[in-house]
Amino acid sequence: MDDLTDIREMYNAGWDVEANRLERHQLEADITWCYLNLYLPTHGRLLEVGFGTGFYTFPLAQRGYQITAVDLADEYVTRCKTRSEELDLADQIDFRIGDARKLDGIPRGEFEAVLLMGPLYHLLLETDRTAALRSAYACLKPGGVIFSALISRFGILGNLIKEHSSWIENQKEVWSLVRDGHRPADAPRGGFRGYFARLDEIAPMHENVGFRTLKIAGVEPAISADDESYNTLEEKQRDLWLDLLFKISAEQSIVASSRHILYVGQKSDD
């Protein structure tokens, strides 16, 4: 297994950035909610692995779900525990420090759904990604649903050219991303060390551990890195654009151009 100490440290130091990330990327959040609303069971136990600042955790608890929430970053566990007490949700959310690849101490076969909405971003080794998916699969009840998020290898280029245009000058890193989906193996650790997936590998990586694919969608369909144009929409226009973009979000011609790709799958009923 890869040593993820640098990833833990990055998130422990990055609460303020992470806390408003989905305010900056509102279409990602809105499309994700569309899929959660469509595929989540109406009630039951949820396992959220990589809950971050609790963007999905707290609203789901307010809907009545009982949630076990696991994150690698202890700072997030501490802060979210405090927030759950302030919202009178402490009895509904069990926050724990943990590693998505092992999920030590998490009950097997007891959850209606698993949200794996961040850990796959940082698992560079195929064996680690497989371990995380196997752990999630084991925790689900028969027929349970998984929602997992990945960063698109080529969809991210729009964001890079907009916000980090000088990145292109590091040709070794550029072609390592294109070929392998991550920085060169000898690159120094630190910052956002991630894995960027190809669309054609997403279904097989889940199906190889037993999931049946229900949907694969881009959660920023058709806008690439242009968050601002969507963020400023209001009322009827926003509703209509969201309806359209949600309905085309699984079109194969645009899924990989989204920065983030959402996989929805189901454990067999056996």
Secondary structure, DSSP 8 states (H G I E B T S, - for coil): ----HHHHHHHHT-HHHHHTHHHHSHHHHHHHHHHHHHHS-SSSEEEEES-TTTTTHHHHHHTT-EEEEEES-HHHHHHHHHHHHHTT-TTTEEEEE--TTT-TT--SS-EEEEEE-SGGGG--SHHHHHHHHHHHHHHEEEEEEEEEEEEETTTTHHHHHHH-GGGGG-HHHHHHHHHHSSS-TTS---S----EE-HHHHHHHHHTTT-EEEEEEESSTTTTT-HHHHHT--HHHHHHHHHHHHHTTT-HHHHTTSSEEEEEEE----
